[in-house]
Amino acid sequence: MKKRHTKIINMMLVIALVFMLMAALVPQANATYYVKSLNARISTLITAGEDLATGEVVCIKDSDGYAYKADANDSDLFPAIGVVGKGASSGSYVEIITRGKLSGWSSLAEGQPGFLSDTAGAVSQTASTTYQQQVAIAVSSTEYMFDFAEKMDAELAAIAGLTSAANKYVYFTGSGAAALGTVSAYIRGILDDADEATFKASVNLEPGTDVQAYDAELAAVAGLTFADDKIILGTGAGTIATADCTVFAQS
């Protein structure tokens, strides 16, 4: 009898566990977004600093260590560290997913990145012009695969938000913000010069060939102040002065 009771209890526990897992996979009532691939997600629990809903991208505020909606237009709310897996009210624990798939969007460009938006908590396929952080990839027209594992550094996130192309270089426009500039074949040819002599040859500045080499007498002439009725008069090796030249001498 005791063994039978034990088997019944074990069966009830298994059934209860199955129902709990099914409930976790069912979209929350009134939730726009919901979690998919429960067994593949990586998440943690953090105290919410404000009311947070499933699908909102969040950051950790330095002032209190709580989770808030991340914002690509606010340095205090950047960078994002995860996306809400299950919403919670302010002061409660909220599940933050750092890697996993969420559904609930529409008309996404498949295979294209999702960026932290200028709208607090949102994801956009258009990168912000203030702080750029790629947080996901659209795996279908309605689903994002989020991965925050390598997006925690603002500078790396800014670079990750750029679209590389031929003859482009990366430069920073501010703290945590980057852009692309164009570099021509001519400039690349200068950048690979090994030494000063090679550089001068590249830009046609070789003394004695492209420009006048340094000369002490010419330097002395350059140091004179000229005026009417004056001539240049050598006063020694590498030294020159001006002297008067009369009208008679000029004729």
C-alpha positions in Angstrom: 0.0 0.0 0.0 2.8 2.4 1.0 4.6 1.7 -2.4 1.3 2.4 -4.3 0.9 5.7 -2.5 4.5 6.7 -3.3 4.0 5.9 -7.0 0.8 8.0 -7.0 2.6 10.9 -5.4 5.4 10.7 -7.8 3.0 10.6 -10.8 1.2 13.7 -9.4 4.5 15.5 -9.1 5.4 14.7 -12.7 2.0 15.9 -13.9 2.4 19.1 -11.9 5.8 19.7 -13.4 4.5 19.2 -16.9 1.7 21.7 -16.3 4.2 24.2 -14.9 6.4 23.9 -18.0 3.4 24.2 -20.3 2.2 27.3 -18.5 5.7 28.9 -18.7 5.7 28.4 -22.5 2.2 29.9 -23.0 2.2 33.6 -23.7 1.3 35.7 -20.7 -2.2 37.2 -20.8 -2.1 40.8 -22.0 1.5 40.5 -23.0 2.6 41.7 -26.4 5.7 39.6 -26.5 6.4 36.1 -25.2 9.4 33.9 -24.7 10.2 31.0 -27.0 12.8 28.2 -26.7 12.6 28.1 -22.9 15.3 25.4 -22.7 17.8 27.5 -24.6 17.5 30.8 -22.8 20.0 32.2 -20.2 18.4 34.5 -17.6 18.7 35.9 -14.1 16.5 37.7 -11.6 17.0 41.4 -10.8 14.9 43.9 -8.8 12.8 46.1 -11.1 13.3 49.8 -10.6 10.1 50.5 -12.5 7.2 48.5 -14.0 8.6 46.3 -16.7 6.8 44.2 -19.3 7.9 41.1 -21.3 10.0 42.1 -24.3 11.3 45.3 -23.0 15.1 45.8 -23.1 16.6 46.8 -19.8 19.8 48.2 -18.2 21.1 48.3 -14.7 21.1 51.8 -13.2 24.3 52.6 -11.4 22.5 54.7 -8.8 20.6 51.8 -7.2 21.5 48.6 -9.1 17.9 48.1 -10.3 16.6 47.2 -13.7 15.2 50.0 -15.9 14.1 50.3 -19.5 17.2 50.9 -21.5 17.4 54.0 -23.8 19.9 54.6 -26.6 19.4 58.3 -26.2 20.3 58.4 -22.5 23.8 57.7 -21.1 22.3 56.8 -17.7 20.2 54.1 -19.3 22.9 52.6 -21.5 24.1 50.0 -22.3 21.3 47.4 -22.3 22.1 44.1 -20.5 19.1 41.9 -21.3 15.4 41.7 -22.3 12.5 41.0 -19.9 11.4 37.4 -20.0 8.5 37.9 -17.5 7.2 41.3 -16.6 7.1 42.6 -13.0 6.1 45.7 -11.1 8.5 48.1 -9.5 10.3 46.7 -6.5 9.7 43.0 -7.5 12.1 40.5 -9.0 12.0 40.5 -12.8 13.4 37.8 -15.1 16.1 39.3 -17.4 17.1 37.1 -20.4 20.6 37.7 -21.7 20.3 35.1 -24.5 17.1 33.7 -25.9 14.4 34.0 -28.5 11.3 36.2 -28.1 8.3 36.6 -30.4 5.6 39.3 -30.8 7.0 41.8 -33.3 5.8 42.2 -36.9 7.3 43.0 -40.3 10.9 42.4 -39.2 13.6 42.2 -41.9 14.8 38.6 -41.4 18.5 38.2 -40.8 19.0 41.9 -40.0 20.1 43.2 -36.6 17.9 44.7 -33.9 19.3 47.7 -32.1 18.5 49.4 -28.8 16.0 52.1 -29.7 15.7 55.8 -28.7 12.4 54.8 -27.3 12.9 53.5 -23.8 12.8 49.6 -23.6 12.2 49.2 -27.3 14.1 47.4 -30.1 14.5 48.9 -33.6 16.1 47.7 -36.8 17.3 51.3 -37.3 20.4 52.1 -35.2 20.3 55.2 -32.9 22.5 58.1 -33.9 23.4 58.8 -30.2 24.4 55.4 -28.7 24.5 52.4 -30.9 24.0 48.9 -29.5 23.1 45.8 -31.4 21.1 43.5 -29.1 19.4 40.9 -31.4 19.0 39.4 -34.9 15.6 39.0 -36.5 15.3 35.2 -37.1 11.8 35.7 -38.6 9.4 38.5 -39.4 8.0 38.2 -35.8 11.0 36.9 -33.7 14.2 38.2 -32.4 17.1 36.1 -31.1 18.7 38.2 -28.3 22.3 37.9 -27.3 23.8 40.4 -24.8 26.9 38.3 -24.0 29.3 40.5 -26.1 27.4 43.7 -26.1 28.2 45.1 -22.6 31.0 47.5 -23.6 29.7 50.8 -25.0 32.6 51.2 -27.4 32.3 47.7 -28.7 28.6 48.1 -29.0 29.0 51.3 -31.0 31.4 49.5 -33.4 29.0 46.5 -33.6 26.3 48.9 -34.7 28.2 50.0 -37.8 27.8 48.4 -41.3 31.3 47.8 -42.7 32.1 48.5 -46.3 35.1 48.8 -48.6 37.4 51.8 -48.1 35.9 52.7 -44.7 37.4 53.3 -41.3 36.0 53.6 -37.8 36.2 56.8 -35.7 34.5 57.8 -32.5 32.2 60.8 -32.4 31.7 60.8 -28.7 31.6 58.6 -25.6 30.1 55.2 -26.8 29.3 56.6 -30.3 31.1 55.7 -33.5 30.8 56.3 -37.2 32.5 55.4 -40.5 34.7 57.6 -42.6 36.1 57.1 -46.1 39.8 56.3 -46.7 41.1 56.5 -50.3 43.7 54.3 -52.0 46.1 57.3 -51.9 45.8 57.7 -48.1 46.2 53.9 -47.6 49.4 54.2 -49.6 50.7 56.8 -47.1 49.6 54.9 -44.1 51.7 51.8 -45.0 54.9 53.9 -45.4 57.6 52.4 -43.1 59.6 55.5 -42.4 60.0 59.2 -43.0 62.0 58.9 -46.2 59.3 56.7 -47.8 56.6 59.1 -46.6 58.4 62.1 -48.2 58.7 60.1 -51.5 55.0 59.3 -51.4 53.9 62.9 -50.9 56.6 64.4 -53.2 58.4 66.2 -50.4 62.0 64.9 -50.9 64.5 67.7 -50.2 66.6 68.6 -53.2 64.2 66.8 -55.6 60.7 68.1 -54.9 61.4 71.0 -52.5 64.5 73.2 -51.8 66.9 71.6 -49.4 67.9 73.6 -46.4 70.6 76.2 -47.1 72.2 78.5 -44.6 72.4 81.4 -47.0 68.7 81.1 -48.0 67.8 80.9 -44.4 69.7 84.1 -43.7 67.9 85.8 -46.6 64.6 84.7 -45.2 65.4 86.4 -42.0 65.9 89.8 -43.6 63.3 92.6 -43.6 63.3 94.2 -47.1 62.6 97.9 -48.0 63.0 100.2 -50.9 66.5 101.0 -52.1 68.1 98.1 -50.3 70.3 95.3 -51.5 71.5 92.0 -50.0 75.0 92.1 -48.7 77.0 89.1 -47.5 78.6 89.7 -44.1 80.1 86.3 -43.5 79.6 82.6 -44.0 75.9 82.0 -43.7 75.2 85.6 -42.6 73.6 88.3 -44.7 72.4 91.8 -44.2 70.8 94.6 -46.2 72.6 97.7 -47.4 71.5 101.0 -49.0 71.5 101.2 -52.8 71.5 104.8 -54.1 69.5 105.9 -57.2 72.8 106.5 -58.9 73.9 102.9 -58.2 70.6 101.5 -59.4 71.1 103.2 -62.8 
